[in-house]
Amino acid sequence: MPRMIFLNLPVTNLRRATAFYEAIGATRNPQFSDDTASCMVLSETIYVMLTTPDKFRQFTPKPISDAKTSNQALFCLSAESRNEVDEIVGKAEAAGGMADPSPIDEYDFMYGRSFEDPDGHMWGVNWVDMAAVPPKPVMANA
C-alpha cells in the first residue's frame, strides 16, 4: 500500500472550508467526517483533515497559529499541465480563496501559481516538465 499523507488544518468555519475544498476538486469522505472535522480526499494518497479549533487542540498542546498572519507550512500540489495549474487556482478564487498570494513561478520547465484558502492556508500548484529540468540547480533556495 502506498504511503498516505494526512494534512490537518484548523478552520474557523467547517462548512465554508468543506465547500471551498469541494470547489477545487476534493471529495468529502463521510466515513471520517462529523460536525468537528471533514476528511477531504485530494487523491488516492493525500487527505486534508479540516478540523474545528477545539478538535485541532486535541492533537497538540501548542497554540494554533493564525494562518492569515503567520506561516508554519506551505503545501504544494502537482498538476498535469500549465492549463490545470490555472484551472485549479481559478476554482480556488471562484470559491472564495485568494489567487496568487505568492509570485508566479515561470521557467521553461516549470509553471507554478498559488492560492490561499478562506482560513489563510497557502497552497502552491505546479506543473513540471521533468524531461526539461536542467541538470544543475536553477533555484537558489530550493
LONUSE-295619 format. One line per field, with one value per residue: residue number from 0; z, y, x of N, C-alpha, C, O, CB in turn. Coordinates in pm, whole numbers, plus 50000, padded with zeros to 5 digits. Glycine has a CB too. Example, Ala and Ser with C-alpha at 12.3 -4.5 7.8 and 13.67 -1.06 7.14 Angstrom:
2
pos <- (0;1)
n_zz <- (50780;50708)
n_yy <- (49431;49775)
n_xx <- (51319;51285)
ca_zz <- (50780;50714)
ca_yy <- (49550;49894)
ca_xx <- (51230;51367)
c_zz <- (50780;50787)
c_yy <- (49670;50003)
c_xx <- (51320;51290)
o_zz <- (50846;50804)
o_yy <- (49668;50114)
o_xx <- (51424;51341)
cb_zz <- (50905;50572)
cb_yy <- (49553;49940)
cb_xx <- (51131;51408)
END
This chain:
142
pos <- (0;1;2;3;4;5;6;7;8;9;10;11;12;13;14;15;16;17;18;19;20;21;22;23;24;25;26;27;28;29;30;31;32;33;34;35;36;37;38;39;40;41;42;43;44;45;46;47;48;49;50;51;52;53;54;55;56;57;58;59;60;61;62;63;64;65;66;67;68;69;70;71;72;73;74;75;76;77;78;79;80;81;82;83;84;85;86;87;88;89;90;91;92;93;94;95;96;97;98;99;100;101;102;103;104;105;106;107;108;109;110;111;112;113;114;115;116;117;118;119;120;121;122;123;124;125;126;127;128;129;130;131;132;133;134;135;136;137;138;139;140;141)
n_zz <- (50000;49914;50077;50272;50299;50544;50596;50853;50921;51101;51098;51075;51006;50949;50761;50550;50482;50400;50174;50015;49960;49828;49602;49470;49383;49563;49743;49996;50252;50411;50600;50770;50876;51063;51279;51368;51206;50866;50633;50362;50044;49835;49660;49582;49774;49928;50183;50336;50650;50772;51052;51340;51561;51834;51804;51674;51878;52038;51946;51983;52218;52172;52087;51842;51528;51353;51036;50863;50942;50993;50885;50892;50742;50393;50134;49847;49537;49263;48910;48598;48374;48243;48197;48377;48619;48611;48604;48855;49036;48950;49020;49297;49351;49260;49448;49674;49767;49769;49485;49376;49604;49635;49438;49086;48952;48680;48448;48182;48212;48418;48575;48802;49034;49301;49576;49838;50096;50246;50519;50525;50472;50271;49941;49685;49333;49094;48771;48620;48374;48366;48190;48083;48284;48398;48438;48644;48959;48954;49108;49368;49640;49666)
n_yy <- (49881;50222;50496;50719;51062;51282;51592;51809;52065;52350;52515;52801;52800;52527;52430;52619;52587;52319;52333;52500;52337;52128;52267;52304;52055;51843;51560;51488;51260;51085;50887;50950;51193;51444;51659;51805;51776;51748;51514;51552;51436;51452;51304;50963;50919;51150;51337;51589;51693;51880;52067;52176;52440;52352;52073;52043;52122;51897;51743;51865;52034;52286;52636;52734;52849;53149;53131;53340;53539;53435;53194;52847;52628;52544;52421;52210;52114;51889;51937;51832;51986;52317;52447;52311;52400;52673;52630;52508;52710;52908;52791;52791;53067;53140;53010;53158;53189;53336;53426;53373;53470;53452;53505;53424;53131;53094;52919;52763;52492;52467;52568;52758;52848;53001;52971;53093;52958;53022;53038;53118;52935;52850;52733;52586;52529;52335;52270;52059;51992;51725;51617;51837;51965;52136;52001;52109;52281;52529;52701;52903;52881;52633)
n_xx <- (50084;50060;50225;50036;49933;49828;49708;49647;49434;49339;49026;48812;48545;48380;48189;48209;48481;48483;48315;48474;48704;48578;48500;48742;48795;48828;48695;48457;48501;48270;48295;48503;48433;48261;48066;48279;48495;48611;48698;48886;48938;49204;49353;49433;49622;49650;49513;49314;49253;49013;48956;48769;48875;48865;48869;49116;49289;49293;49498;49740;49952;50040;49996;49753;49840;49759;49673;49635;49803;50052;50298;50343;50375;50396;50201;50203;50070;50086;50040;49899;49941;50015;49773;49607;49712;49633;49357;49297;49378;49203;48955;48985;48990;48733;48584;48612;48868;49202;49374;49705;49877;50146;50446;50428;50569;50772;50927;51116;51076;50896;50592;50420;50167;49978;49743;49532;49342;49012;49076;49335;49539;49810;49855;50048;50048;50186;50322;50552;50788;50959;51147;51266;51399;51680;52016;52168;52115;51859;51724;51794;51717;51599)
ca_zz <- (50000;49911;50196;50261;50367;50603;50644;50947;50919;51177;51018;51158;50967;50887;50643;50444;50441;50326;50042;49939;49911;49726;49480;49396;49333;49667;49783;50141;50292;50529;50696;50864;50893;51154;51295;51412;51107;50732;50567;50222;49966;49719;49570;49646;49884;50000;50251;50420;50759;50816;51187;51420;51652;51952;51763;51646;52007;52096;51891;52012;52332;52128;52036;51699;51454;51265;50902;50791;50986;51004;50809;50950;50634;50261;50070;49703;49461;49125;48807;48474;48268;48277;48200;48502;48724;48603;48636;49000;49101;48916;49104;49434;49357;49245;49570;49786;49804;49707;49383;49364;49712;49616;49298;48992;48907;48536;48390;48062;48253;48532;48588;48930;49091;49438;49627;49982;50126;50327;50651;50511;50440;50136;49857;49554;49231;48999;48662;48590;48264;48421;48082;48051;48402;48379;48525;48760;49029;48894;49209;49475;49771;49656)
ca_yy <- (50000;50344;50581;50823;51187;51350;51728;51851;52211;52409;52610;52877;52768;52395;52420;52702;52524;52197;52376;52551;52226;52057;52350;52288;51918;51740;51499;51467;51121;51090;50786;51013;51329;51466;51803;51869;51754;51698;51448;51589;51349;51520;51198;50830;50917;51277;51373;51707;51686;52013;52048;52294;52467;52265;51939;52052;52131;51763;51677;51938;52125;52416;52728;52726;52968;53210;53119;53467;53632;53368;53069;52740;52533;52571;52295;52221;52005;51882;51945;51762;52082;52459;52477;52260;52494;52788;52584;52487;52841;52974;52733;52839;53207;53143;52955;53249;53196;53442;53376;53424;53549;53441;53528;53314;53070;53073;52873;52682;52355;52466;52678;52743;52956;52969;53024;53091;52922;53126;53048;53167;52831;52873;52617;52605;52431;52340;52176;52047;51903;51665;51594;51965;52021;52143;51909;52184;52355;52658;52783;52920;52840;52511)
ca_xx <- (50000;50140;50219;49934;49963;49713;49735;49543;49426;49229;48947;48719;48408;48395;48103;48269;48606;48447;48265;48588;48786;48499;48501;48868;48806;48837;48569;48445;48482;48183;48338;48595;48386;48148;48044;48403;48601;48579;48811;48878;49026;49261;49398;49436;49718;49656;49390;49321;49157;48971;48903;48738;48986;48859;48914;49259;49358;49304;49616;49864;49947;50090;49894;49722;49879;49660;49732;49622;49907;50182;50310;50421;50400;50341;50164;50210;50012;50133;49937;49935;49972;50002;49630;49549;49754;49542;49222;49285;49383;49077;48849;49006;48947;48587;48524;48634;49009;49281;49466;49841;49936;50291;50481;50412;50694;50767;51053;51090;51042;50804;50497;50353;50087;49938;49617;49512;49204;48948;49138;49471;49636;49862;49882;50107;50010;50297;50344;50695;50828;51081;51245;51329;51465;51825;52090;52218;52010;51826;51658;51893;51666;51520)
c_zz <- (50000;50040;50172;50341;50416;50654;50734;50956;51007;51090;51108;51128;50887;50760;50525;50392;50358;50185;49955;49881;49810;49594;49402;49359;49436;49692;49932;50167;50420;50637;50804;50888;50992;51171;51347;51309;50973;50674;50417;50145;49842;49615;49647;49769;49967;50053;50333;50524;50805;50953;51251;51513;51776;51920;51741;51776;52075;52053;51923;52135;52294;52081;51886;51634;51371;51125;50821;50828;51000;50922;50887;50843;50505;50196;49920;49639;49321;49031;48681;48362;48322;48289;48329;48620;48728;48643;48786;49073;49072;48999;49247;49449;49349;49371;49693;49835;49735;49608;49392;49478;49707;49469;49212;48953;48758;48484;48264;48099;48363;48530;48719;48973;49232;49467;49778;50007;50218;50468;50645;50483;50294;50066;49728;49461;49121;48893;48634;48475;48305;48314;48049;48168;48379;48478;48649;48828;48966;48994;49332;49610;49768;49736)
c_yy <- (50125;50424;50692;50945;51248;51485;51765;52002;52260;52513;52678;52844;52638;52381;52497;52637;52398;52233;52427;52436;52140;52134;52337;52143;51809;51682;51472;51319;51121;50990;50846;51160;51333;51616;51877;51857;51709;51639;51471;51509;51426;51420;51067;50828;51045;51315;51500;51695;51830;51996;52181;52318;52377;52123;51939;52053;51995;51694;51748;52027;52267;52505;52709;52858;53019;53214;53247;53563;53567;53240;52968;52639;52585;52436;52313;52095;52006;51891;51878;51857;52224;52497;52428;52347;52611;52750;52570;52621;52919;52922;52783;52983;53217;53094;53041;53256;53314;53379;53449;53515;53547;53468;53403;53263;53041;53044;52794;52544;52349;52589;52656;52869;52914;53022;53012;53054;53028;53141;53092;53062;52846;52742;52661;52497;52444;52231;52178;51950;51844;51641;51722;52029;52021;52051;51978;52255;52492;52752;52786;52867;52713;52400)
c_xx <- (50089;50123;50118;49978;49832;49760;49618;49545;49311;49158;48844;48573;48414;48311;48163;48396;48579;48402;48380;48669;48710;48504;48632;48895;48821;48698;48571;48419;48399;48222;48429;48560;48271;48130;48167;48515;48543;48707;48796;48983;49072;49309;49393;49527;49723;49518;49414;49211;49130;48907;48867;48857;48984;48906;49065;49340;49373;49433;49747;49848;49990;49976;49873;49761;49763;49724;49719;49735;50045;50179;50391;50459;50339;50315;50167;50153;50071;50013;49990;49979;49965;49855;49566;49590;49656;49399;49202;49286;49255;48960;48861;48958;48795;48516;48551;48777;49077;49378;49599;49888;50089;50322;50461;50551;50682;50907;51018;51036;50936;50715;50423;50281;50047;49799;49616;49367;49143;49006;49284;49577;49678;49897;49949;50054;50115;50289;50494;50713;50963;51187;51322;51401;51616;51899;52146;52102;51987;51762;51750;51845;51586;51582)
o_zz <- (50078;50104;50064;50438;50339;50746;50694;50996;50991;51018;51204;51215;50769;50662;50413;50270;50258;50088;49835;49761;49718;49487;49280;49309;49400;49666;49989;50111;50527;50754;50918;50917;51003;51086;51367;51323;50968;50667;50353;50176;49755;49495;49763;49858;50067;49978;50391;50491;50869;50968;51221;51541;51820;52001;51783;51783;52162;52116;51892;52154;52376;52041;51814;51678;51325;51101;50719;50755;51017;50893;50943;50852;50507;50203;49871;49681;49267;49068;48662;48268;48433;48380;48384;48712;48833;48707;48840;49162;49159;49044;49312;49547;49423;49396;49805;49935;49652;49644;49413;49452;49768;49384;49260;48925;48715;48477;48243;48024;48399;48491;48743;48952;49276;49394;49837;49946;50264;50531;50749;50472;50205;50124;49670;49505;49062;48922;48627;48478;48283;48345;47994;48153;48343;48588;48750;48764;48928;48967;49392;49687;49862;49740)
o_yy <- (50132;50418;50752;50933;51263;51492;51753;52061;52215;52590;52619;52859;52639;52325;52446;52631;52374;52172;52401;52438;52084;52074;52356;52110;51691;51746;51438;51261;51153;51008;50798;51241;51238;51693;51998;51921;51641;51705;51416;51515;51461;51447;51063;50745;51049;51324;51517;51688;51893;51917;52285;52226;52330;52061;51847;51993;51980;51597;51695;52088;52359;52456;52672;52965;52941;53291;53262;53659;53638;53184;53002;52573;52662;52346;52422;51984;52112;51858;51867;51816;52248;52571;52496;52366;52645;52828;52615;52643;52990;53000;52813;53016;53294;53132;53002;53322;53382;53290;53570;53626;53632;53455;53290;53342;52971;53132;52761;52487;52241;52698;52548;52981;52804;53105;52932;53112;53117;53245;53103;53096;52854;52653;52763;52388;52550;52116;52284;51838;51904;51645;51716;52136;51918;52026;51912;52287;52561;52871;52682;52814;52687;52289)
o_xx <- (50183;50018;50115;50052;49737;49842;49503;49646;49198;49222;48795;48487;48449;48358;48168;48418;48646;48445;48383;48699;48770;48511;48632;49002;48826;48597;48674;48326;48450;48187;48430;48648;48194;48175;48161;48620;48440;48810;48706;49102;48992;49305;49352;49509;49794;49420;49520;49092;49215;48814;48926;48932;49089;48975;49135;49447;49459;49474;49854;49743;49979;49870;49966;49719;49679;49816;49787;49761;50144;50073;50495;50563;50242;50399;50137;50183;50102;49900;50111;50046;49917;49816;49480;49510;49602;49329;49101;49204;49205;48876;48761;48892;48734;48402;48516;48804;49016;49455;49605;49935;50153;50234;50477;50641;50590;50993;50901;50957;50891;50756;50369;50327;50079;49744;49689;49277;49215;48988;49349;49695;49593;49958;49912;50020;50131;50254;50555;50661;51067;51306;51431;51459;51674;51850;52168;52002;52081;51748;51778;51926;51511;51529)
cb_zz <- (50123;49789;50231;50312;50274;50718;50525;51086;50776;51309;50899;51139;50884;50986;50674;50497;50564;50400;50057;50029;50029;49773;49517;49480;49243;49799;49704;50202;50314;50487;50623;50813;50759;51292;51390;51543;51159;50639;50602;50203;49926;49761;49515;49545;49830;49909;50341;50336;50878;50714;51275;51502;51695;52006;51634;51563;52099;52055;51744;51891;52445;52015;52066;51677;51363;51314;50827;50821;51116;51152;50671;51063;50669;50173;50117;49656;49455;49099;48778;48426;48149;48170;48080;48526;48699;48462;48566;49052;49053;48769;49101;49471;49243;49126;49594;49897;49769;49814;49242;49237;49847;49660;49288;48865;48987;48464;48492;47980;48299;48664;48466;49035;49002;49538;49564;50049;50192;50338;50720;50633;50467;50141;49827;49562;49175;49072;48532;48715;48124;48488;47957;47998;48532;48396;48447;48716;49177;48776;49245;49489;49829;49511)
cb_yy <- (50000;50431;50641;50772;51286;51265;51831;51785;52263;52474;52537;53024;52885;52287;52473;52844;52489;52118;52486;52639;52140;52039;52496;52342;51910;51798;51369;51554;51048;51065;50671;51001;51390;51395;51825;51809;51649;51812;51293;51741;51217;51611;51226;50725;50890;51389;51258;51840;51597;52081;51974;52275;52612;52261;51895;52177;52225;51677;51665;52024;52072;52398;52875;52695;52939;53355;53006;53532;53693;53337;53094;52672;52393;52660;52247;52244;52017;51752;52093;51680;52065;52547;52415;52114;52545;52846;52451;52397;52920;52955;52579;52829;53288;53058;52814;53210;53065;53526;53393;53498;53497;53301;53575;53360;52938;53198;52786;52666;52284;52458;52685;52704;52987;53027;52951;53229;52781;53098;52915;53239;52688;52964;52539;52601;52456;52330;52214;52002;51981;51533;51542;52059;51940;52288;51846;52287;52371;52639;52727;53065;52948;52468)
cb_xx <- (49904;50102;50360;49796;50040;49650;49752;49563;49408;49282;48876;48743;48342;48356;47960;48300;48692;48335;48158;48678;48834;48352;48479;48985;48918;48897;48542;48331;48619;48041;48411;48737;48344;48170;47928;48449;48701;48522;48815;48899;48953;49376;49544;49483;49853;49712;49339;49307;49210;48872;49004;48604;48983;48716;48841;49290;49284;49183;49601;49904;50036;50192;49932;49570;50000;49617;49667;49487;49868;50218;50375;50343;50342;50438;50024;50355;49857;50213;49897;49817;49874;50073;49560;49593;49900;49543;49193;49399;49507;49047;48856;49156;49012;48545;48576;48547;49081;49357;49405;49853;49887;50344;50625;50332;50725;50707;51136;51218;51166;50882;50397;50451;49961;50039;49495;49549;49197;48803;49129;49508;49577;49985;49750;50262;49862;50428;50260;50774;50837;51047;51174;51228;51429;51874;52203;52328;52045;51733;51515;51928;51582;51505)
END
